[in-house]
Amino acid sequence: MKWFLQNKREMEWRSDPRPYYVWVSEIMLQQTRVETVRPFFHRFIRELPDIGALARCGEEKLLKLWEGLGYYNRVRNMQKAAVIVTERYGGVLPDDPEKLRTLPGIGSYTAGAIASIAYGIPVPAVDGNVLRVLSRITGSEKNIDDPKVRSHFENLVSDVLNSREKPDPGIFNQALMELGALICLPNGTAKCFECPLREMCRAYCTGNLDSIPVRSMKRPRRVEERTVLVVRDATRTVIRKRPEKGLLAGLWELPNLDGHLTDDEALHAARQMGIRPVRVRALPDAKHIFSHVEWHMKGYLILSEDLEGLEDGYTAVEPEMTEREYSIPAAFARYTEYLDIKLGQKKFGG
């Protein structure tokens, strides 16, 4: 805790650890770096300053505020939870971890983080960083992906928080998190000589640092080939909404198809959308990695005379509208830069 207070990174949700701020930050920080989250957190809090505002927010605005963070179900679950908190708890997150865990999108770790950091309740908040720290300190060779092992370490932290010394729960939990984020790093990059717990760390003292923590072997991601079409006239681009279930559910996207198409096949696909293409240009290849699948993408920029005859399900929008209103997932980031380029002969390559 002393090390943490001297070395902690300054974060807005730490300097003002109100329950709503802690909750929003913890959901945003899942699988995302602190520096990436900062501007998203500022924007989100500015637009939705409290739980009531989150509960009332329209879906398009909500998804637009989350654009760039990915995992959109997280913010949808946040809104579902906000509605429940508004109706059941008067718009204030409960301080009871058990009640917190009943809310959509809040598991054991997030409940522990909110309860301990915002309310000072002596409960553990054990995430991946903390599991790594505790596994190394204790020299544990048990698989940290096993729920029983996670439960074991949660009990260890709980014992400390409820011991005779009774350390500040929020500071103690954040100290473990910060140690894992800054010092006790994975994959051979740990900064042991800067670690305040080096002398009591069994993994360090026995030379087993690289083999701890133990994790299950991950399945290789499934690779899917896609072709993305940036279909334009002089002022607008074609987008469509994805199905309400499945990957990137309910988000707007650039039209895309299975497989890697030739330019003739891409033109044929564009005609089936109800447009009259006049030129086509190949775009750079791109790749996007999801949790369990990789998209390997080929792209085409297709110019149409107009976009008046679009088939149902497709929408033509001006580029600035996608900036303000339509949430297009980061998977298409390589191609969204072509939404507002000038379509002269030199630019288009025709």
C-alpha positions as CSV (number, residue, x, y, z in Angstrom):
1,M,0.0,0.0,0.0
2,K,2.9,2.4,0.7
3,W,4.4,1.6,-2.7
4,F,1.0,2.2,-4.3
5,L,0.5,5.6,-2.7
6,Q,3.9,6.7,-3.8
7,N,3.8,5.2,-7.4
8,K,0.2,5.1,-8.5
9,R,-0.9,6.5,-11.7
10,E,-3.3,9.5,-11.4
11,M,-6.7,8.6,-12.8
12,E,-9.9,10.6,-12.8
13,W,-11.9,7.8,-11.3
14,R,-9.3,7.5,-8.5
15,S,-9.2,11.1,-7.6
16,D,-13.0,11.1,-7.5
17,P,-14.0,7.5,-6.7
18,R,-17.8,7.9,-6.7
19,P,-19.6,4.6,-7.4
20,Y,-20.7,5.6,-10.9
21,Y,-17.2,6.6,-12.0
22,V,-15.7,3.5,-10.6
23,W,-18.3,1.3,-12.4
24,V,-17.9,3.1,-15.8
25,S,-14.1,2.9,-15.6
26,E,-14.0,-0.7,-14.6
27,I,-16.2,-1.8,-17.5
28,M,-14.2,0.4,-19.9
29,L,-10.9,-1.0,-18.6
30,Q,-11.8,-4.6,-19.4
31,Q,-9.1,-5.7,-21.9
32,T,-8.3,-2.1,-22.6
33,R,-5.3,0.1,-21.5
34,V,-5.7,3.0,-19.2
35,E,-4.3,5.5,-21.6
36,T,-6.8,4.4,-24.3
37,V,-9.7,4.6,-21.8
38,R,-9.1,8.2,-20.5
39,P,-10.6,10.1,-23.4
40,F,-13.6,7.7,-23.7
41,F,-14.2,8.1,-20.0
42,H,-14.2,11.9,-20.2
43,R,-16.6,11.9,-23.1
44,F,-18.9,9.3,-21.6
45,I,-19.1,11.2,-18.2
46,R,-19.6,14.5,-19.9
47,E,-22.5,13.2,-21.9
48,L,-24.0,10.9,-19.3
49,P,-23.0,12.3,-15.9
50,D,-25.0,10.0,-13.8
51,I,-26.9,6.7,-13.7
52,G,-30.2,8.4,-14.6
53,A,-28.7,9.9,-17.7
54,L,-27.3,6.5,-18.7
55,A,-30.7,4.8,-18.2
56,R,-32.5,7.4,-20.4
57,C,-29.9,7.5,-23.2
58,G,-31.0,6.5,-26.7
59,E,-29.3,3.4,-28.2
60,E,-27.7,5.2,-31.1
61,K,-26.1,7.8,-28.9
62,L,-25.0,5.2,-26.4
63,L,-23.3,3.1,-29.0
64,K,-21.7,6.1,-30.5
65,L,-20.2,7.1,-27.1
66,W,-18.8,3.6,-26.8
67,E,-17.4,3.5,-30.4
68,G,-13.8,2.5,-30.4
69,L,-13.9,0.5,-27.2
70,G,-15.5,-2.6,-28.8
71,Y,-17.4,-5.3,-26.9
72,Y,-20.6,-3.3,-27.3
73,N,-22.7,-5.7,-25.1
74,R,-20.8,-4.2,-22.2
75,V,-22.4,-0.8,-22.6
76,R,-25.8,-2.3,-23.4
77,N,-25.5,-4.3,-20.1
78,M,-24.5,-1.1,-18.3
79,Q,-27.7,0.6,-19.5
80,K,-29.8,-2.4,-18.5
81,A,-28.2,-2.2,-15.0
82,A,-28.7,1.6,-14.9
83,V,-32.5,1.1,-15.5
84,I,-32.6,-1.5,-12.7
85,V,-30.7,0.8,-10.3
86,T,-32.9,3.7,-11.2
87,E,-36.1,1.7,-10.5
88,R,-34.9,-0.3,-7.5
89,Y,-32.3,1.7,-5.8
90,G,-33.2,5.3,-6.5
91,G,-30.4,5.8,-9.0
92,V,-27.6,4.9,-6.6
93,L,-25.5,1.8,-7.0
94,P,-25.9,-0.4,-3.9
95,D,-22.9,-1.0,-1.6
96,D,-23.7,-4.6,-1.1
97,P,-21.5,-6.8,-3.4
98,E,-24.2,-9.5,-3.5
99,K,-26.8,-6.9,-4.9
100,L,-24.2,-5.6,-7.3
101,R,-23.6,-9.0,-8.7
102,T,-27.3,-9.4,-9.6
103,L,-27.0,-6.4,-12.1
104,P,-26.3,-7.2,-15.8
105,G,-22.7,-7.1,-16.7
106,I,-21.4,-7.0,-13.1
107,G,-19.4,-10.0,-12.0
108,S,-17.4,-10.8,-8.9
109,Y,-14.5,-8.6,-9.8
110,T,-16.4,-5.5,-10.8
111,A,-18.7,-5.8,-7.7
112,G,-15.7,-6.1,-5.5
113,A,-14.0,-3.1,-7.2
114,I,-17.1,-0.9,-6.7
115,A,-17.8,-2.0,-3.2
116,S,-14.2,-1.7,-2.0
117,I,-13.0,1.4,-3.9
118,A,-16.2,3.5,-3.8
119,Y,-17.7,2.3,-0.4
120,G,-14.7,1.0,1.5
121,I,-16.3,-2.5,2.0
122,P,-13.7,-5.2,2.8
123,V,-14.3,-7.4,-0.2
124,P,-11.7,-8.7,-2.7
125,A,-11.5,-7.5,-6.3
126,V,-9.4,-10.1,-8.1
127,D,-8.8,-9.6,-11.8
128,G,-6.2,-11.1,-14.2
129,N,-3.5,-8.8,-12.9
130,V,-4.2,-9.7,-9.3
131,L,-4.3,-13.4,-10.1
132,R,-0.8,-13.1,-11.7
133,V,0.6,-11.2,-8.6
134,L,-0.9,-13.6,-6.1
135,S,0.1,-16.7,-8.1
136,R,3.7,-15.6,-8.2
137,I,3.9,-14.4,-4.6
138,T,2.6,-17.8,-3.3
139,G,4.4,-19.8,-6.0
140,S,1.1,-21.4,-7.0
141,E,1.2,-23.7,-10.0
142,K,-2.6,-24.1,-10.1
143,N,-4.4,-23.1,-13.3
144,I,-5.8,-19.5,-12.7
145,D,-8.5,-20.1,-15.3
146,D,-10.1,-22.6,-12.9
147,P,-12.9,-20.9,-11.0
148,K,-11.9,-22.7,-7.8
149,V,-8.4,-21.2,-8.0
150,R,-9.9,-17.7,-8.4
151,S,-12.1,-18.4,-5.5
152,H,-9.1,-19.5,-3.4
153,F,-7.3,-16.2,-4.1
154,E,-10.4,-14.2,-3.4
155,N,-10.5,-15.9,0.0
156,L,-6.9,-15.0,0.6
157,V,-7.5,-11.3,-0.1
158,S,-10.7,-11.4,2.0
159,D,-8.7,-12.8,4.9
160,V,-6.2,-9.9,4.7
161,L,-8.9,-7.3,4.4
162,N,-10.7,-8.7,7.5
163,S,-7.5,-9.4,9.5
164,R,-6.5,-7.7,12.7
165,E,-4.8,-4.9,10.7
166,K,-7.9,-4.2,8.5
167,P,-6.2,-2.3,5.7
168,D,-8.1,0.2,3.6
169,P,-10.0,-2.1,1.2
170,G,-9.9,0.3,-1.8
171,I,-6.2,1.1,-1.4
172,F,-5.2,-2.5,-0.8
173,N,-7.1,-3.8,-3.9
174,Q,-5.9,-1.0,-6.1
175,A,-2.3,-1.7,-4.9
176,L,-2.5,-5.3,-6.1
177,M,-4.0,-4.2,-9.4
178,E,-1.4,-1.5,-9.9
179,L,1.4,-3.9,-9.0
180,G,0.2,-6.3,-11.8
181,A,-0.3,-3.5,-14.3
182,L,3.1,-1.8,-13.8
183,I,5.6,-4.2,-12.2
184,C,4.5,-7.9,-12.2
185,L,4.1,-8.0,-15.9
186,P,3.4,-11.2,-18.0
187,N,5.5,-12.9,-20.6
188,G,9.0,-12.4,-19.3
189,T,8.7,-8.6,-18.8
190,A,8.3,-8.4,-15.0
191,K,10.2,-5.6,-13.3
192,C,11.2,-7.6,-10.3
193,F,14.0,-5.3,-9.1
194,E,11.4,-2.5,-8.8
195,C,8.9,-4.8,-6.9
196,P,8.3,-4.0,-3.2
197,L,7.4,-7.7,-2.6
198,R,10.4,-9.2,-4.4
199,E,11.9,-10.8,-1.2
200,M,8.7,-12.6,-0.3
201,C,7.8,-13.7,-3.9
202,R,8.3,-17.5,-4.2
203,A,8.2,-17.4,-8.0
204,Y,11.1,-14.9,-8.0
205,C,13.1,-16.6,-5.2
206,T,12.8,-20.1,-6.9
207,G,13.4,-18.8,-10.4
208,N,9.9,-19.9,-11.6
209,L,8.7,-16.5,-12.7
210,D,8.3,-17.5,-16.4
211,S,6.2,-20.6,-15.6
212,I,3.8,-18.8,-13.3
213,P,0.9,-18.1,-13.5
214,V,-0.3,-21.4,-15.1
215,R,-3.1,-20.9,-17.7
216,S,-5.1,-23.1,-20.0
217,M,-4.0,-23.3,-23.6
218,K,-6.2,-21.0,-25.7
219,R,-7.9,-22.3,-28.8
220,P,-6.7,-20.7,-32.0
221,R,-9.0,-18.1,-33.4
222,R,-11.2,-19.0,-36.4
223,V,-10.1,-17.0,-39.5
224,E,-12.9,-15.6,-41.7
225,E,-12.2,-14.0,-45.1
226,R,-14.4,-10.9,-45.8
227,T,-14.7,-8.4,-48.6
228,V,-15.7,-4.9,-47.5
229,L,-17.3,-2.5,-50.0
230,V,-17.0,1.3,-49.6
231,V,-19.8,2.3,-52.0
232,R,-19.9,6.0,-52.7
233,D,-21.5,8.7,-54.8
234,A,-20.1,12.3,-54.7
235,T,-21.4,13.0,-51.2
236,R,-22.7,9.9,-49.5
237,T,-21.7,6.4,-48.5
238,V,-23.7,3.2,-48.1
239,I,-24.1,1.6,-44.7
240,R,-26.4,-1.0,-43.2
241,K,-27.3,-2.3,-39.8
242,R,-26.1,-5.6,-38.5
243,P,-28.6,-8.2,-37.1
244,E,-29.7,-7.7,-33.5
245,K,-28.0,-11.0,-32.4
246,G,-24.5,-12.2,-32.9
247,L,-21.1,-10.5,-33.5
248,L,-21.4,-6.7,-33.4
249,A,-25.1,-7.0,-32.9
250,G,-27.2,-4.0,-33.9
251,L,-24.3,-1.8,-35.1
252,W,-24.0,0.0,-38.4
253,E,-21.4,-1.3,-40.8
254,L,-20.0,-1.0,-44.3
255,P,-21.5,-3.6,-46.6
256,N,-19.3,-6.8,-46.5
257,L,-19.5,-10.3,-47.8
258,D,-18.0,-13.7,-47.1
259,G,-14.8,-14.6,-48.9
260,H,-12.3,-12.5,-50.9
261,L,-14.0,-11.3,-54.1
262,T,-12.5,-10.2,-57.4
263,D,-13.3,-6.7,-58.6
264,D,-15.9,-8.1,-61.0
265,E,-17.5,-10.0,-58.2
266,A,-17.5,-6.9,-56.0
267,L,-19.2,-4.9,-58.8
268,H,-21.8,-7.6,-59.2
269,A,-22.5,-7.5,-55.4
270,A,-22.8,-3.7,-55.6
271,R,-25.4,-4.0,-58.4
272,Q,-27.4,-6.3,-56.2
273,M,-27.5,-3.6,-53.6
274,G,-29.5,-1.5,-56.2
275,I,-26.8,0.9,-57.4
276,R,-25.2,1.6,-60.8
277,P,-21.4,1.4,-60.3
278,V,-19.2,3.3,-62.7
279,R,-15.7,2.6,-61.3
280,V,-14.0,0.3,-58.8
281,R,-10.7,0.5,-57.0
282,A,-9.0,-2.0,-54.8
283,L,-8.2,-0.9,-51.2
284,P,-5.5,-2.1,-48.9
285,D,-6.0,-5.4,-47.1
286,A,-6.9,-5.2,-43.4
287,K,-7.2,-7.5,-40.4
288,H,-9.3,-7.3,-37.2
289,I,-9.1,-9.6,-34.2
290,F,-12.1,-10.4,-32.1
291,S,-12.0,-12.7,-29.1
292,H,-12.6,-15.9,-31.0
293,V,-12.4,-14.9,-34.6
294,E,-10.1,-13.0,-37.0
295,W,-11.4,-11.1,-40.0
296,H,-9.0,-11.0,-42.9
297,M,-10.4,-8.3,-45.2
298,K,-10.1,-7.3,-48.7
299,G,-11.7,-3.9,-49.7
300,Y,-13.0,-2.1,-52.7
301,L,-14.0,1.5,-53.2
302,I,-16.9,1.6,-55.6
303,L,-18.2,4.9,-57.2
304,S,-21.9,5.1,-58.2
305,E,-23.7,7.7,-60.3
306,D,-26.2,8.0,-57.5
307,L,-27.5,6.1,-54.5
308,E,-31.3,6.6,-55.1
309,G,-32.2,3.0,-55.9
310,L,-30.8,1.2,-52.8
311,E,-32.4,-2.1,-51.8
312,D,-34.1,-2.3,-48.5
313,G,-31.7,-2.6,-45.6
314,Y,-29.1,-0.2,-47.0
315,T,-28.9,3.5,-46.1
316,A,-26.9,6.3,-47.7
317,V,-25.4,8.8,-45.3
318,E,-23.1,11.8,-45.5
319,P,-19.6,11.2,-43.9
320,E,-20.2,13.7,-41.1
321,M,-23.3,11.9,-40.1
322,T,-21.3,8.7,-39.4
323,E,-19.1,10.9,-37.2
324,R,-22.0,12.2,-35.2
325,E,-24.7,9.6,-35.2
326,Y,-23.8,6.2,-36.6
327,S,-21.6,3.9,-34.6
328,I,-19.4,1.9,-37.1
329,P,-17.2,-0.7,-35.3
330,A,-13.5,-0.4,-35.2
331,A,-13.3,-3.6,-37.3
332,F,-13.9,-1.3,-40.3
333,A,-11.5,1.5,-39.3
334,R,-9.1,0.8,-42.2
335,Y,-11.9,1.5,-44.6
336,T,-13.8,4.3,-42.9
337,E,-11.0,6.7,-43.9
338,Y,-12.3,6.4,-47.5
339,L,-15.8,7.7,-46.5
340,D,-15.0,11.4,-47.3
341,I,-12.1,11.4,-49.8
342,K,-12.4,13.4,-52.9
343,L,-13.6,11.3,-55.8
344,G,-11.7,12.9,-58.6
345,Q,-9.9,10.9,-61.3
346,K,-6.5,11.1,-59.6
347,K,-7.8,10.2,-56.2
348,F,-9.9,7.4,-57.5
349,G,-7.3,6.0,-59.8
350,G,-9.7,5.8,-62.8
